[in-house]
């Protein structure tokens, strides 16, 4: 029988062993139970549902300027039924709806990304994530930042300790401790990360814990999907998190993968043509897409 509730369909997509009733019981448990549940969902989510902006580039290839649908029916059809991935606005909306269905209080926030060199002013509010509030505590939940997304619930507390996963460390700190006033805007908190190769934490994005209206989310989604010259409108970006600290990513025509082990396998190569592009999407990211969809996207890469 096909699962009918959103939570059941989501658990099926993620390959979770827990039943829907089991997930609901854990969502009603102690703080530790709830954090463990969110951690499990995040880990399974990023391994099962990749990050990708292919619909954005497909619209560009067709000469269209349009946002990406983020209503729940569209998201479940795409991310759950069709086996596709999405970008932050899609991932955040989906997991927030699941968490709410499980009985948790969750609201959307918008963040300004701080990665990249040469920034002299805060960027736009383009990244969407979720805050879960339970038993007087608040946690950042974000499966939608691509290969660098935190795979654990992060407490919005000044003294919270970094949380470590197989992909590195993440922590939440007060924004005024890491950002100069000119770069802080209205942010109260900053997400920072550090991999095993980093000596210091770097600021990923900053945000205020302000529940955003649907109209704010729609404007952010539209901007992210349509503004010319940005990272997500310029070329296809696809990322997938693998087990045991592995990652694979595609940006434009450049494919990079890391599979840890006794002898780590690191591959970097350039995709050669439209057929290779479709094969990479299918083999590396589990996106079995028709060539009538992927070939126009590849033509954008070739023109870049």
C-alpha positions in Angstrom: 0.0 0.0 0.0 1.3 3.4 -0.9 1.9 5.7 2.2 -0.8 8.4 2.2 0.2 11.0 4.9 3.0 13.4 4.2 5.1 12.0 7.1 4.7 8.5 5.8 5.5 9.4 2.3 8.6 11.4 3.5 9.8 8.5 5.7 9.4 6.1 2.7 11.4 8.5 0.4 14.1 8.6 3.0 14.2 4.9 3.6 13.5 5.2 7.3 12.9 2.1 9.4 10.7 4.0 11.9 7.0 3.9 11.4 4.9 7.1 11.2 3.5 6.4 14.7 7.1 5.9 15.9 8.1 9.3 14.5 5.1 10.9 16.1 6.0 9.4 19.5 9.5 10.6 19.3 8.3 14.1 18.4 6.3 14.1 21.6 9.2 12.9 23.8 12.0 14.6 25.7 14.3 17.3 24.2 16.9 14.5 23.6 14.2 12.4 21.8 13.3 15.4 19.6 16.9 16.3 18.8 17.7 12.7 17.9 14.6 12.6 15.7 15.6 15.8 13.8 19.2 14.5 13.5 18.0 11.3 11.9 15.7 13.1 9.5 18.4 15.5 8.5 21.0 12.8 7.9 18.6 10.7 5.8 17.2 13.7 4.0 20.5 15.0 2.6 21.5 11.4 1.6 18.2 10.8 -0.2 17.2 14.1 -1.7 19.9 16.0 -3.5 20.4 19.7 -3.8 19.8 20.9 -7.4 18.6 24.0 -9.3 17.9 22.2 -12.6 14.4 23.7 -13.0 15.9 27.2 -12.7 18.3 26.5 -15.5 15.6 24.8 -17.6 13.6 28.0 -17.4 16.6 30.0 -18.4 17.2 27.7 -21.4 13.5 28.2 -22.4 13.9 32.0 -22.2 11.5 32.2 -19.2 11.8 34.1 -16.0 9.8 32.3 -13.3 10.0 31.2 -9.7 10.1 27.6 -8.5 6.7 26.3 -7.2 6.9 25.7 -3.4 3.3 24.8 -2.7 3.2 21.5 -0.9 1.5 19.6 -3.7 4.2 20.6 -6.2 7.0 19.8 -3.7 5.7 16.4 -2.8 5.2 15.5 -6.5 8.7 16.6 -7.3 10.9 15.7 -4.3 8.9 12.6 -3.0 7.1 11.1 -6.0 9.4 11.9 -8.9 12.7 11.3 -7.0 14.0 14.8 -7.7 16.0 17.2 -5.6 15.6 21.0 -5.1 17.2 24.1 -3.7 16.8 25.7 -0.2 13.2 27.0 -0.6 12.0 23.6 -1.6 13.9 21.6 1.0 13.0 24.0 3.8 9.3 24.0 2.9 9.1 20.2 2.7 10.8 19.4 6.0 9.0 22.1 7.9 5.6 20.7 6.7 6.7 17.2 7.9 7.9 18.5 11.3 4.6 20.3 11.8 2.6 17.2 10.8 4.6 15.3 13.4 3.4 17.8 16.0 6.4 20.1 16.3 6.2 23.9 16.2 8.2 25.2 13.3 8.5 28.5 11.4 10.5 29.7 8.4 13.4 32.1 8.6 15.5 33.9 5.9 19.2 34.3 6.0 22.0 36.3 4.3 24.8 34.1 3.0 28.3 35.2 4.0 30.5 32.8 2.1 32.8 34.2 -0.6 35.5 36.9 -0.6 35.3 40.6 -1.0 32.0 41.3 0.7 31.6 44.8 1.9 27.9 44.8 2.7 25.3 42.3 3.7 23.8 40.2 0.8 20.1 39.7 0.2 17.8 37.4 2.2 18.0 34.5 -0.2 18.4 31.4 2.0 15.5 29.8 3.7 15.7 27.5 6.7 13.5 26.5 9.6 13.4 27.1 13.4 11.8 24.4 15.6 10.7 25.6 19.0 10.1 23.0 21.6 10.0 23.0 25.4 11.3 26.5 25.6 14.3 25.9 23.3 14.9 26.7 19.6 16.8 24.8 17.0 18.0 25.6 13.5 16.9 22.8 11.0 18.4 23.2 7.5 18.7 20.3 5.0 18.9 22.8 2.0 22.4 24.4 1.9 23.9 21.9 -0.5 27.0 19.9 0.3 27.8 22.1 3.4 24.4 21.9 5.1 24.4 21.0 8.8 23.2 17.5 9.4 22.1 18.1 13.0 19.8 20.3 14.9 21.6 23.3 16.2 20.5 25.2 19.4 20.0 28.9 19.2 21.9 29.5 22.5 25.0 31.7 23.1 26.8 28.9 24.9 25.9 26.0 22.7 28.8 23.7 21.7 29.6 22.8 18.1 28.0 19.6 16.8 30.1 17.2 14.8 29.0 14.9 12.0 30.9 12.9 9.5 31.1 16.0 7.3 32.6 18.4 9.9 31.5 20.7 12.7 28.7 23.3 12.8 27.7 25.7 15.5 25.4 28.7 16.1 26.9 31.8 17.6 25.6 35.3 18.4 26.0 37.4 15.2 27.6 40.3 17.0 30.5 38.1 18.1 31.6 37.2 14.5 30.3 40.0 12.2 31.2 43.6 12.1 28.3 46.0 12.6 28.3 46.9 8.9 27.9 43.3 7.9 25.4 42.3 10.5 22.2 43.9 9.3 19.3 42.6 11.5 21.0 39.3 12.2 20.9 37.8 15.8 22.6 34.5 15.0 25.3 33.2 12.6 25.8 29.6 11.4 29.5 28.7 11.3 31.1 25.5 10.0 34.6 23.9 10.0 35.8 20.8 8.1 38.7 18.6 9.1 40.9 20.6 6.8 40.0 24.0 8.4 41.8 25.6 11.3 39.0 28.0 12.1 35.3 28.2 11.8 33.9 30.3 9.0 30.6 32.1 8.9 28.1 30.4 6.5 25.1 32.7 6.9 23.5 35.0 9.4 19.8 35.4 10.3 17.3 36.8 12.7 14.9 34.4 14.4 11.9 36.2 12.8 9.0 34.0 11.5 8.8 35.1 7.9 5.5 35.7 6.1 4.6 33.7 3.0 4.9 36.8 0.9 8.5 37.3 2.1 9.4 33.7 1.2 7.9 34.1 -2.2 9.9 37.2 -2.9 13.1 35.5 -1.8 12.3 32.4 -3.9 11.6 34.6 -7.0 14.8 36.6 -6.6 16.9 33.5 -6.1 15.4 31.8 -9.2 15.4 34.7 -11.6 18.1 37.3 -10.8 20.6 37.2 -13.7 24.3 36.5 -12.9 23.8 34.8 -9.6 25.1 31.3 -8.7 21.8 29.6 -9.1 20.7 31.3 -12.4 24.1 31.0 -14.1 24.7 27.3 -14.3 23.4 23.9 -13.0 24.4 23.2 -9.4 23.8 19.7 -8.0 25.1 18.3 -4.8 24.6 15.0 -3.0 25.8 13.9 0.4 27.2 10.4 0.6 27.7 8.0 3.5 30.8 8.2 5.7 31.7 11.8 4.9 31.5 11.5 1.1 30.3 14.2 -1.2 29.7 14.6 -4.9 28.9 17.9 -6.7 28.4 19.3 -10.1 28.7 23.0 -10.9 28.4 23.9 -14.6 30.3 21.2 -16.3 32.8 20.5 -13.4 32.2 17.3 -11.5 33.9 16.7 -8.1 33.5 13.7 -5.8 35.1 12.5 -2.6 34.6 9.1 -1.2 36.6 8.6 2.0 38.1 5.3 3.1 41.5 3.7 3.8 42.4 5.1 0.3 40.2 8.1 -0.3 38.9 8.4 -3.8 38.9 12.0 -5.1 37.7 12.7 -8.7 37.6 15.9 -10.6 36.7 16.0 -14.2 34.9 18.0 -16.9 31.6 16.7 -18.3 32.1 16.2 -22.0 28.7 16.5 -23.7 24.9 16.3 -23.3 24.9 12.5 -23.1 27.6 12.6 -20.4 25.7 15.2 -18.5 22.6 13.1 -18.5 24.6 10.0 -17.4 26.3 12.0 -14.6 22.9 13.2 -13.3 21.6 9.6 -13.3 24.7 7.8 -12.0 26.0 10.3 -9.4 22.9 11.9 -8.2 20.1 9.4 -8.9 18.3 11.9 -11.2 16.9 9.8 -14.1 15.7 12.6 -16.3 14.6 12.6 -19.9 17.0 14.1 -22.4 14.4 16.5 -23.6 14.8 18.1 -20.2 18.5 17.8 -19.7 19.8 18.7 -23.2 18.6 22.3 -23.1 20.2 22.6 -19.6 23.5 21.4 -21.1 23.2 24.0 -23.8 23.3 26.7 -21.2 26.5 25.2 -19.8 28.0 25.1 -23.3 27.2 28.8 -23.8 28.7 29.9 -20.5 
